[in-house]
Amino acid sequence: MDYKEWRHIFKLDPAKEIDANALEKICESGTDAIIIGGSDNVTLDNVIDLLMRIRRYAVPVALEVSTIESITPGFDFYFIPSVLNSIDTKWVKDLHHAATREFGEVMNWDEIIPEGYCILNPDCKAAKLTNSKQPETNDDVIAYAQMVEHMFKFPVFYMEYSGTYGDIDVVKKVKSKLVNTKLFYGGGIQTEDQAREMATYADTIIVGNQVYENLEEALKTVNAVK
Ligand code: 1GP
């Protein structure tokens, strides 16, 4: 299945422990894909370790690249965030430039998926790490989405509410402006109902923390897109 058809993704943090039983449930849950990604303590060792464990299952697996050191072959896709509301160009395009300098000749560009990120929870780790500036109005968020679609022509716009449940009205408004660019929503999804609500407008929902907080509830979120 093309990644553009994915409706549900579990995002696993390579810096967090997950036992074999839990990982099996996640991989066999019916989710469309697993993304490995995190904000801190992401290392080549813990990325490879988790990749190998997930590879025992049929589910597609992608790396969301946050550090150049943790890039390794073997993933189906590499999601490359550009944090558009960061005020630090490192997170918008400098790391991307450095990675392309290093790996440009060996990259399979079909596996590289740029994501236009907008970080909407100012208190999350990613917002602090990337020095992201909170959009002041809904129109500011919409403008980022339109830039991603019509200027940068990225295939994915990612509304990142990591750790907190977002504003469905903004998600709905953003979706109404996107045509070809897919809308990814991630943040604070804990229940099947929340998953269903966000999946009404988002093309793809991403469930992260709840895997570690309450696995059984996390697994139920898959039902929301079936
Ligand atoms: C984090 O968007 C994902 O990058 C998912 O967010 O961890 O809050 O589910 P949560």
Residues whose N, C-alpha, C, O or C-beta is under 5 A from the ligand:
A	BS01	1GP	K11 Y161 S162 G163 T164 G186 G187 G188 I189 I206 V207 G208 N209 Q210
